[in-house]
């Protein structure tokens, strides 16, 4: 059985205002909020979680995501988590201190493994994911960054028999579909293939 949760995280505003929400005056100055979409697919029997992230990621959005995941994972151990970040299109407002803060909020996840999947054409996103990997490894068995979906799933779930249904899940709900050239990915979360 697959359990799905989807939500949007409104990040920090590109403008600052007293009450935390934009006034008409702030919006007239051209300020806007960055938004990150999150979809999470749980396969409880397989202890597998696919999280797809899309849109703009900032420090606030990352922290909100970690806190929501902590609530969903409360009391569950040995989870293999794939964080598919290939549809993120803006990481300009994520910082090393912000990543550190988010990682420190991660609850202890014994026996759990995290594979972070990033687009191969984004060295900045890869570097940010590596920072997250360093800190996240403290609260779980292992964490690793990948640019290849097959490698990420093989690392998470070494048993090919168990991996097959999970690959189908990722292919139908992951943030990107492979193009006809298997060495490249396209950044189009709406394309189904």
N, C-alpha and C positions, 0 to 999 in steps of 0.2 A: 504494500500500500504506500502511496506517495502522498505526503502532506505538503501543501503549498502555502507559502505566505509571501505576499508582495506588498511593498510600501515605498513611499518616496521620502527621502530625507532632505529637508530644506537646510542648506548649508548657511554659513555666515553670509551676511549681506555684503555686497560690494560697497555699501555706504554704511555709515554708523549713525544710529539715531537713539534717542533717550530710552524709549520704551521697549526697544528690541524689535519693533515692527516698523516698517517704513511708513512715513507720513506721505501725503500727497506731494508735499514740497520735496521730500527725498526722492520720490519716484520721478518727479519732474526734472530733477538733476541727472536722471539717467541711471540711478542705482537699480540693481536687480539682485535677486537671490539666485544662487547656484543650486541646482537640484540633482540629486543622485537617486536613480531607481535601483531598488533591491528586490530580487526575487529569490526565494529560498525553497528548495525542493528536498524534502526529507524522505529517505527510504529507511525507516526505522529497523526493519528486519536485517538489512545489510549494514546498519550503522553508517550510512552514507549521507552526506549533505552536500548538495550543489547550491552554491550561492552565485548568482549573476549580478554584477554591478554595472550600471550604465550611467552615462551623463557626466556630471562634474563632481569630482571628489575634493573635499576640503577637510581640514582638521576636525571641524564640528561633525560633518557627515560621517567620517571614519569612526569617531568616538560613539556616535549614536548607533552605528551599525554594530560595533563590538558589544555595546550594552544590550541591544536587542537580541543578538546571538547568545549572549550569556543567559538571558532569561529563557530562551528556547532550549538551550542545552543543559539547563540546571538538572543535576543528578545523572546525566548520561555520560558514560565513559567510553573510551575506545572508538570515537567517531573519526571517520575518514572524511575530511572536508576539502572540497575543491572550490576555491574562490576564483571564479572566472571574471577577470578584470579587462578582458579584451574590448569591451564596448565602452569603457571609460574614455571620454574624449578630452578631459581637462583635469590635470593634476597640478596646476600652477599654484594652488592655494593649500597644498599639503607641505608640511615642513617636518624635519627630523624631530623637533620637540613635540609636534602634534602626533606623529607616529608613536613616539615613546609614551606619551600620555595614554593613547588608545591601547597600546600593548600592556601597559601596567594595569589597565582595567580588565584584561582577560582573566577569567577565573581559571583555576587549576583544572586542566583537562587531561588526566592521566590516560595514557595509552592512545591518545588522539594524535592524528597526523593532519597537517595542513599543506596542501599544494596550492600555490598562488600562480595562476595562469595569466600571463601578460602578453601583449602583442610584441612580436619579435622586432618590429620596426620602431619601438619606443624605448631608447636607452634610459630616458629619465624615469619612466614608469618602472622599468626593470630595477633601476637603482633604488627607488623608493620601496619597491617590494622586497628587495634584499635587506633594507633597514628593518622593515616589518618582520621579516624572517628571523633576523638575529634576536629580536626581543621576544617574538612569539614562541620561539623554541624553548624559552624558559618555563612556559606554562603547559607544555605538551611534550609528547614523545619526540616529535620531529616536525620541522617545517622546511619547505623548500620552494624555490621559485622556478617556474618552467615557462618556455615559450612554445612548447609543443604539447598538445592535448594528449596524444597517445602516451608520451613519456610520463606525463603527470598521472594519468590513470594507472599505468603499469607500476609506478612507484607507490601510489596509494593502495592499490588492490592488486598484489602480485598474482593471485589466482585468476587465470584467464576465464575460467567458468563463472566466477562471481563477477568479473569485470564486464562481461558481455552485456547483461541487462543495464548496467550503469552507463556503459558507452552509449546505448540507445537513448537513455534518459538525457545524457549530456548533449547528444546530437540533436534531440528534438527540443531541448529547452535551453541549451547553452547560448551565450550572448553572440556568438558568431558561427557562421557556417563556413566550411572550407570552400575555397574556390576550386576550379577545375585543376589548377596547378597546386598540388599538395604542399609545395614548399612555401606558399604564401597564404595569408589570411586577408579577408576584406573586412573593413570596419563598417558593417551595415547590420545593425541589430534587427532589422525588419525583414531581411532576406531569409527565406526558408528554402532549403534546397534540394 
